[in-house]
Amino acid sequence: MDVFICSTHFISHTSSFLTTSPPSDKTGVFIRAKKKWQVISQVICYLTLILGVPGNAFVVYVAGLKMKKTVNTVWFLNLAIADLFCCLLNLYYVTEIAFDDYWPYGSILCKILPFVSHITMFASVFILNLISLDRFTQVITPVWAQNHRSLFIARLSCAGAWILALILSLPFMILKDTYTGNNETYCLNYQPDLYYYKMYSRLSVIRFLFGFLIPLICITTCYGFIARKLGRSHFHSGRVFRIMLAVIVAFFLCWLPYHIVDLTIMYGGETSFRAALALDPLAVSLAYFNSCLNPILYVFMGQDFKRNVKLSLRRVFERVFSEEGTQMTHTTQYDLTQFSDRTVKLFQYFLSKVIKSNSASHLTCTHDSCCFFNLYFYFVF
């Protein structure tokens, strides 16, 4: 989701190795591997732009403007906003790769763009935590959820998630700055100084804890209790639960390489440092790619694929974002319709037999109630 650990951040840590040392065999292998992963990273970034921007924009449009406001739509709207900003910020990372890690945007954007990327990263994981806690309260403490689950609480919780994300992102913006060497400008996470390096190392641990490990424990615990409460078969059959599990699994699978590479670069030995630095473009692009997956998961996990093809996109998202009870309503309406159709056919068959019987016996209806009964079935059926 941001070029938090692009190789240029660590020029301050290895500036002599990258710029002044003669190229050894190991250095040549490192450079070739890095170039290869940069090409793959660019492909992933372009896919993120093509799929993520229109997909998340459509989610924002439907959930924000076209649907009735519910707790679910508040969650998905805020998650889509964070993902949309992330996909748009992917543009500057692609440009930086194209310029071979040189920074063409100036010192102000060197602080602002990564700062916004950090905000969207933290906001996404915090909102995923809120969704898991919301599901937890609905299943484990339904009475409390019925009394306290409201639009106001959902909006207040999302606002708190964005504010906390902003606070955690501020130190990264303060340390971020441009550095010029060999007539080239880089956007570094910290200035080439041991003090700033140690400070950024601590911030990397904080980012790992609050942006990955603690949320992982929280979400896993919530869904573990939910699965135990509902039972395995019931849990896996729920539409909303399937979607959210897919979203959460995709998030952590995409972000796990990023955090592993980040910590390896900061704390690993020379060999692991070289390997992590070569894999860095792929890890960053995978983190970005997560932001385009959520709308796809909404469609293909929400309903059977063949049925989704027949539905309009708006209808698909409405069915996915609707509260869990909506699915029961649609099922009940379908069953009632089937029952009504069978009843009508039965009465039609019965009436045809009555008419044939009356015609054969030349009977006439002399009683008012009998005439009314026959006329009613004649005009209704």
Phi, psi and omega per residue, in radians:
M1 nan -0.105 3.076
D2 -2.840 2.789 3.118
V3 -1.506 0.886 -3.082
F4 -1.026 -0.659 -3.048
I5 -2.154 0.585 3.010
C6 -1.007 2.611 -3.034
S7 -0.988 -0.430 -3.121
T8 -1.203 -0.366 3.125
H9 -1.127 -0.510 -2.973
F10 -1.798 0.269 2.998
I11 -1.078 -0.590 3.106
S12 -1.132 -0.452 -3.137
H13 -1.529 -0.444 -3.063
T14 -2.420 0.630 -3.035
S15 -1.096 -0.674 -3.138
S16 -1.187 -0.620 -3.137
F17 -1.161 -0.647 -3.034
L18 -1.530 -0.435 -2.965
T19 -2.095 -0.520 -2.999
T20 -2.006 -0.389 -3.089
S21 -1.327 2.532 3.051
P22 -1.152 2.513 -3.062
P23 -1.237 1.986 3.076
S24 -1.534 3.114 3.118
D25 -1.096 -0.746 3.130
K26 -1.119 -0.674 3.116
T27 -1.117 -0.704 3.116
G28 -1.104 -0.721 3.094
V29 -1.099 -0.742 3.129
F30 -1.071 -0.777 -3.112
I31 -1.157 -0.738 -3.141
R32 -1.138 -0.723 3.116
A33 -1.126 -0.712 3.134
K34 -1.105 -0.723 3.124
K35 -1.099 -0.709 -3.138
K36 -1.109 -0.800 -3.136
W37 -1.210 -0.474 3.076
Q38 -1.141 -0.673 3.109
V39 -1.117 -0.820 3.112
I40 -1.096 -0.677 3.122
S41 -1.082 -0.705 3.110
Q42 -1.099 -0.700 3.110
V43 -1.076 -0.790 3.128
I44 -1.109 -0.690 3.133
C45 -1.131 -0.702 3.102
Y46 -1.140 -0.688 3.062
L47 -1.090 -0.678 3.104
T48 -1.066 -0.748 3.117
L49 -1.150 -0.798 -3.063
I50 -1.151 -0.717 -3.090
L51 -1.569 -0.659 -2.973
G52 -1.358 -0.729 -3.071
V53 -1.129 -0.962 3.127
P54 -1.161 -0.622 -3.127
G55 -1.122 -0.883 -3.138
N56 -1.218 -0.596 3.078
A57 -1.095 -0.672 3.116
F58 -1.183 -0.672 3.083
V59 -1.091 -0.771 3.108
V60 -1.065 -0.719 -3.134
Y61 -1.123 -0.841 -3.082
V62 -1.241 -0.896 -3.082
A63 -1.219 -0.516 -3.081
G64 -1.589 -0.507 -3.006
L65 -2.101 -0.517 -2.970
K66 -1.856 -0.182 -3.068
M67 -1.999 2.699 3.048
K68 -1.133 2.403 -3.089
K69 -1.264 2.103 3.047
T70 -2.296 3.029 3.104
V71 -1.080 -0.716 3.135
N72 -1.084 -0.782 -3.118
T73 -1.147 -0.537 3.074
V74 -1.125 -0.775 3.118
W75 -1.049 -0.924 -3.045
F76 -1.190 -0.566 3.108
L77 -1.122 -0.823 -3.137
N78 -1.170 -0.652 3.092
L79 -1.134 -0.699 3.136
A80 -1.190 -0.623 3.098
I81 -1.097 -0.796 3.108
A82 -1.072 -0.748 3.141
D83 -1.175 -0.640 3.136
L84 -1.120 -0.785 3.095
F85 -1.083 -0.677 3.130
C86 -1.101 -0.772 3.134
C87 -1.106 -0.688 3.124
L88 -1.167 -0.683 3.126
L89 -1.228 -0.254 3.064
N90 -1.039 -0.416 -3.133
L91 -1.048 -0.731 -3.065
Y92 -1.276 -0.489 3.073
Y93 -1.222 -0.703 3.095
V94 -1.061 -0.737 3.130
T95 -1.117 -0.693 3.141
E96 -1.131 -0.677 3.072
I97 -1.114 -0.738 -3.135
A98 -1.086 -0.560 3.119
F99 -1.557 0.270 3.104
D100 1.033 0.801 3.061
D101 1.305 0.042 3.064
Y102 -1.379 2.588 -3.042
W103 -1.753 1.999 -3.069
P104 -1.738 0.062 -2.939
Y105 -1.733 -0.174 -3.127
G106 1.670 2.964 -3.021
S107 -1.252 -0.600 -3.105
I108 -1.151 -0.863 3.130
L109 -1.203 -0.398 3.054
C110 -1.076 -0.542 3.087
K111 -1.529 -0.733 -2.982
I112 -1.278 -0.846 -3.045
L113 -1.092 -0.880 3.068
P114 -1.115 -0.547 3.099
F115 -1.068 -0.822 3.109
V116 -1.123 -0.648 3.116
S117 -1.120 -0.709 3.070
H118 -1.092 -0.725 3.133
I119 -1.036 -0.828 -3.121
T120 -1.139 -0.601 3.107
M121 -1.117 -0.922 -3.138
F122 -1.112 -0.721 -3.131
A123 -1.072 -0.725 -3.135
S124 -1.060 -0.845 -3.088
V125 -1.232 -0.593 3.099
F126 -1.179 -0.683 3.116
I127 -1.177 -0.666 3.051
L128 -1.069 -0.639 3.059
N129 -1.141 -0.729 3.117
L130 -1.081 -0.716 3.121
I131 -1.096 -0.744 3.131
S132 -1.131 -0.739 3.094
L133 -1.131 -0.630 3.097
D134 -1.099 -0.798 3.099
R135 -1.110 -0.681 -3.138
F136 -1.049 -0.831 -3.127
T137 -1.158 -0.607 3.130
Q138 -1.128 -0.609 -3.068
V139 -1.620 -0.790 -3.026
I140 -1.437 -0.720 -3.138
T141 -2.194 1.228 -3.047
P142 -1.117 -0.596 -3.133
V143 -1.161 -0.787 3.103
W144 -1.089 -0.735 3.138
A145 -1.111 -0.677 3.139
Q146 -1.132 -0.574 -3.102
N147 -1.509 -0.439 -3.009
H148 -2.076 -0.256 -3.114
R149 -1.336 1.957 -3.068
S150 -2.573 2.908 3.087
L151 -1.071 -0.686 -3.109
F152 -1.087 -0.789 3.139
I153 -1.129 -0.706 3.141
A154 -1.111 -0.805 3.142
R155 -1.148 -0.694 3.112
L156 -1.125 -0.691 3.123
S157 -1.135 -0.736 3.111
C158 -1.137 -0.696 3.091
A159 -1.079 -0.723 3.081
G160 -1.101 -0.651 3.111
A161 -1.118 -0.753 3.125
W162 -1.160 -0.692 -3.140
I163 -1.155 -0.776 3.113
L164 -1.106 -0.675 3.085
A165 -1.084 -0.700 3.115
L166 -1.122 -0.749 -3.120
I167 -1.113 -0.765 -3.139
L168 -1.200 -0.402 -3.109
S169 -1.509 -0.337 -3.078
L170 -1.018 -0.802 -3.129
P171 -1.038 -0.599 3.121
F172 -1.160 -0.646 3.112
M173 -1.180 -0.656 -3.125
I174 -1.127 -0.728 -3.127
L175 -1.310 -0.487 -3.061
K176 -1.135 2.363 3.131
D177 -2.880 2.831 3.114
T178 -1.491 2.687 3.106
Y179 -2.453 2.302 -3.118
T180 -1.947 2.176 3.095
G181 -2.579 2.394 -3.102
N182 0.970 0.685 3.111
N183 1.110 0.374 3.088
E184 -2.178 2.515 -3.119
T185 -1.878 2.327 3.124
Y186 -2.142 2.666 3.026
C187 -1.807 1.871 -3.027
L188 -1.766 2.667 3.029
N189 -1.257 -0.393 3.140
Y190 -2.767 2.713 3.103
Q191 -1.252 2.661 -3.109
P192 -1.203 1.362 -3.136
D193 -2.593 2.469 -3.077
L194 -1.085 -0.633 3.141
Y195 -1.078 -0.841 -3.135
Y196 -1.192 -0.566 3.097
Y197 -1.109 -0.798 3.121
K198 -1.128 -0.675 3.124
M199 -1.124 -0.754 3.138
Y200 -1.183 -0.574 3.087
S201 -1.071 -0.721 3.095
R202 -1.160 -0.699 3.116
L203 -1.120 -0.587 3.093
S204 -1.103 -0.688 3.093
V205 -1.154 -0.745 3.108
I206 -1.066 -0.742 3.121
R207 -1.100 -0.691 3.118
F208 -1.141 -0.720 -3.106
L209 -1.190 -0.909 -3.050
F210 -1.442 -0.424 -3.116
G211 -1.702 -0.116 -3.093
F212 -2.530 -1.089 -2.938
L213 -1.180 -0.942 -3.135
I214 -1.072 -0.808 3.060
P215 -1.037 -0.665 3.123
L216 -1.071 -0.784 3.124
I217 -1.112 -0.769 -3.120
C218 -1.094 -0.860 -3.086
I219 -1.174 -0.744 3.128
T220 -1.088 -0.711 3.120
T221 -1.116 -0.794 -3.130
C222 -1.043 -0.871 -3.101
Y223 -1.274 -0.436 3.031
G224 -1.146 -0.785 3.086
F225 -1.127 -0.685 3.131
I226 -1.110 -0.799 3.139
A227 -1.088 -0.684 3.128
R228 -1.188 -0.657 -3.123
K229 -1.219 -0.800 -3.057
L230 -1.470 -0.436 -2.993
G231 1.626 2.596 -3.019
R232 -1.045 -0.825 -3.060
S233 -1.150 -0.768 -3.131
H234 -1.165 -0.692 -3.123
F235 -1.092 -0.794 -3.085
H236 -1.309 -0.270 -3.128
S237 -1.524 -0.242 -3.120
G238 -1.266 2.269 -3.059
R239 -1.130 -0.883 -3.091
V240 -1.131 -0.681 -3.138
F241 -1.149 -0.681 3.103
R242 -1.081 -0.748 -3.130
I243 -1.109 -0.841 -3.067
M244 -1.177 -0.637 3.070
L245 -1.100 -0.720 3.118
A246 -1.124 -0.734 3.126
V247 -1.090 -0.765 -3.096
I248 -1.198 -0.771 3.118
V249 -1.069 -0.758 3.123
A250 -1.090 -0.710 -3.132
F251 -1.058 -0.858 -3.050
F252 -1.316 -0.543 3.060
L253 -1.175 -0.615 3.125
C254 -1.316 -0.569 -3.064
W255 -1.612 -0.317 3.140
L256 -1.040 -0.822 3.094
P257 -1.038 -0.631 -3.133
Y258 -1.050 -0.847 -3.092
H259 -1.247 -0.612 3.086
I260 -1.102 -0.808 3.126
V261 -1.109 -0.743 -3.124
D262 -1.020 -0.905 -3.104
L263 -1.201 -0.574 3.107
T264 -1.155 -0.721 3.116
I265 -1.128 -0.663 -3.083
M266 -1.378 -0.583 -2.987
Y267 -2.168 -0.095 -3.084
G268 -1.397 2.947 3.070
G269 -1.326 -3.057 -3.040
E270 -1.123 -0.768 -3.107
T271 -1.158 -0.840 3.131
S272 -1.154 -0.569 3.092
F273 -1.092 -0.796 3.137
R274 -1.079 -0.772 -3.125
A275 -1.129 -0.739 -3.136
A276 -1.160 -0.669 3.140
L277 -1.159 -0.587 3.089
A278 -1.230 -0.608 -3.132
L279 -1.468 -0.129 -3.063
D280 -0.964 -0.807 3.141
P281 -1.016 -0.679 3.125
L282 -1.165 -0.733 -3.135
A283 -1.102 -0.731 -3.140
V284 -1.161 -0.755 -3.121
S285 -1.158 -0.617 3.069
L286 -1.135 -0.659 3.087
A287 -1.105 -0.724 3.051
Y288 -1.095 -0.705 -3.021
F289 -1.082 -0.493 3.124
N290 -1.007 -0.510 -3.068
S291 -1.241 -0.305 3.112
C292 -1.711 -0.082 -3.061
L293 -1.429 -0.563 -3.008
N294 -1.015 -0.839 3.102
P295 -1.066 -0.611 3.107
I296 -1.143 -0.727 3.122
L297 -1.152 -0.619 3.100
Y298 -1.011 -0.703 -3.067
V299 -1.335 -0.931 -2.960
F300 -1.445 -0.323 3.074
M301 -1.677 -0.331 -3.061
G302 -1.232 -0.755 -3.106
Q303 -2.500 2.962 3.059
D304 -1.030 2.442 -3.016
F305 -1.028 -0.729 -3.113
K306 -1.095 -0.645 3.105
R307 -1.237 -0.600 3.124
N308 -1.123 -0.596 -3.140
V309 -1.076 -0.615 -3.093
K310 -1.414 -0.284 -3.112
L311 -1.620 2.642 3.013
S312 -1.235 2.753 -3.126
L313 -1.060 -0.701 -3.135
R314 -1.095 -0.729 -3.137
R315 -1.126 -0.645 3.118
V316 -1.064 -0.860 -3.114
F317 -1.160 -0.629 3.120
E318 -1.114 -0.710 3.120
R319 -1.167 -0.644 -3.122
V320 -1.245 -0.739 -3.050
F321 -1.437 -0.223 -3.079
S322 -1.137 2.767 3.115
E323 -1.142 2.802 -3.043
E324 -1.056 -0.560 -3.102
G325 -1.188 -0.360 -3.119
T326 -1.092 -0.631 -3.135
Q327 -1.107 -0.675 3.106
M328 -1.140 -0.644 3.136
T329 -1.103 -0.798 3.139
H330 -1.093 -0.693 -3.137
T331 -1.139 -0.753 3.134
T332 -1.102 -0.762 3.121
Q333 -1.068 -0.697 3.137
Y334 -1.121 -0.757 3.139
D335 -1.119 -0.717 3.127
L336 -1.124 -0.678 3.118
T337 -1.099 -0.763 3.116
Q338 -1.087 -0.722 3.122
F339 -1.109 -0.740 -3.139
S340 -1.110 -0.729 3.128
D341 -1.075 -0.752 3.134
R342 -1.149 -0.661 3.137
T343 -1.134 -0.761 3.129
V344 -1.057 -0.784 -3.141
K345 -1.088 -0.665 3.124
L346 -1.117 -0.782 3.136
F347 -1.164 -0.657 3.107
Q348 -1.088 -0.748 3.109
Y349 -1.099 -0.765 3.135
F350 -1.088 -0.758 -3.116
L351 -1.134 -0.698 3.126
S352 -1.086 -0.656 3.100
K353 -1.155 -0.696 -3.139
V354 -1.129 -0.767 -3.123
I355 -1.112 -0.761 3.117
K356 -1.094 -0.695 -3.140
S357 -1.137 -0.740 3.141
N358 -1.145 -0.699 -3.129
S359 -1.169 -0.679 -3.102
A360 -1.193 -0.614 -3.098
S361 -1.668 0.028 3.138
H362 0.977 0.665 3.125
L363 -1.519 2.553 3.064
T364 -2.114 2.664 -3.114
C365 -1.567 2.005 -3.114
T366 -1.814 -0.350 -3.116
H367 -1.570 2.472 -3.080
D368 -1.073 -0.760 -3.104
S369 -1.149 -0.611 3.116
C370 -1.171 -0.767 3.111
C371 -1.088 -0.724 3.131
F372 -1.094 -0.729 3.141
F373 -1.066 -0.793 -3.126
N374 -1.160 -0.748 3.128
L375 -1.112 -0.677 -3.135
Y376 -1.060 -0.860 -3.129
F377 -1.207 -0.509 3.131
Y378 -1.166 -0.786 -3.083
F379 -1.426 -0.558 -3.095
V380 -1.358 -0.732 -3.041
F381 -1.827 nan nan
